[in-house]
Amino acid sequence: MDRDVIEDLKRHSPPREDVTPETLSASYARISRDPRPVDELRAAARREVEKARRSNQTIIFKMGHHSVAEHAVFNFDIIGVSRLAVEEIEKFRLCSYTEKSQRYISLGDDFVLPREVKKSGLKDIFIKTIRAQNALYHELYEKLRPYLFNKYKSIAQNPQNHTMLDGWAKEDARYVVSLATEGQLGMTINARNLELLIRRFAAKPLAEIKELNAKIYSLAKEAAPSIILFTEASDFDAKAYAELKAAPGSLLRKKDGETRGRTDEHAPVRLVDHTAGGDDRVLAALLHSSRSLPYERCLARIRTMTPKRKREFMKTAFKLMEFYDFPLREFEFADLTFALVISASCFAQIKRHRMATLTWQDYNPELGVTIPASVEEVGAGRDFMQIIERTNETYASLKKEVGEASAYVLTNAHRRRVLLKVNARELYHISRLREDPTAQWDIRQSVGRMAELARKVMPLSFLLLGGKEDYPALYKDVFGKDPTFFPPRYFK
């Protein structure tokens, strides 16, 4: 619902109370037991709003049919929140977000001053550090823009490419700005997930999240009081991770055979787990869907196939796939788990793939920073690192006083450890979007390495894995001919 539009309509019409998403939830809830056509059920709910609200409370909360609340949808304009807060907002999978991009929009000097910092007595050092970061951002942009236009002269000859080149300068300059930088986004969320968001936010320690939560709850309660009910933080939401951190050290003693200090443990991308025999399991699932056989027999039959026959059967599943298609759902039966060490800039993009399973640690200056190559190329690497060192000193001071809120001062270049589990189908989606030349270089490198590792363990499942622009060449390599089902000019 669009509250501004609804309020405007109310002001120019006779008094009415039925302009609420609650009537939709109530009417749809009756479909399973009321024989009347659904349009009549909706009309009845609009005529009797209070009855619809009582029905919602009974069906959703007393009877436990929470899916009914999913029919009520809200749109929120979220303005002036920090990049750190945006990460918390976008944790919720079954919502839709469109965010102000630091790649395409020139940044000003706006930032959030956390309440925790205000109270800590370290406000001045925080502000001075942020302003130094922002000043370097503007300096970098002024250097990077002409440098990139000169470096890519052939591209710059076409005025239509100027926006793209300008965006490259912005996206590399923004690595020095902080997670306190203000942003905005539009969020579409149904009532069931909104209640979950409110409850989870109530358990968060950051003051900014608590303040945002209060505003969201106030607006939702005013518009639809009958479908947002359980909003208090539970002990599970508030304390589960704290309990894990407080687990006695005796539980974590080194065991025989455990290795420490592995040479590759700080590698940006590692494949740490995957479904054993993943290709066979995907092929068995495909056979299961196309034959009247139990799965066990399908898997046994696949395992007796020669490599050549397996490849031909897998190709059958790919034959009609166009570049904008993703593999059949059977590809979801094989999983891969990647351990990543990535920048905040890269994380901001990977977190958008919400159908994956994604968990992460706090940002950690000890993991270093990601510096765009272009920053070094314009001779600004030293200036960049001086700001990073100053940032790390400020972070260390803040950490002692404000705990988690110290992360606000860290930059888009700072890194964190991330654990990402995807099924084979989801990896196709990520790769098609993030390995394309139009993708930002940081995530393109990370996903490119993920794709390399995935092909090694499941070569058949990932025959056509790659970016959108690479698809015609991949298809030709597998089938010996160009894809004929879509005009080649699209890829130019």
ABEGO torsion letter per residue (X at the ends): XBAAAAAAAAAABBBBAABBAAAAAAAAAAAAABABBAAAAAAAAAABAAAAAAAAAAAAAAAGBAAAAAABBBBBBBBGBBAAAAAAAAABAABBBBBBBAAABBBBABBBBBAAAAAAGAAAAAAAAAAAAAAAAAAAAAAAAAAAAAABAAAAABAAAAAAAAAAAAAAAAAABBAABBBBBBBBBBAAAAAAAAAAAAABABAAAAAAAAAAAAAAAAABAAABABABBBAAAAAAAAAAAABBAAAABBBBGBBBGBAAAABABBBABBBBGAAAAAAAAAAAAABBBBAAAAAAAAAABBAAAAAAAAAAAAAABBAABBBBAAAAABBBBBBBBBBAAAAAAAAABAABBBBBBBBBAAAEBBBBAAAAAAGAAAAAAAAAAAAAAAAAAAAAAAEAAAAAABBAABBBBBBBBBBAAAAAAAAAAAABAABBAAAAAAAAAAAAAAAAABAAAAAABEBAAAAAAAAAAAAGBBBAABBAAAAX
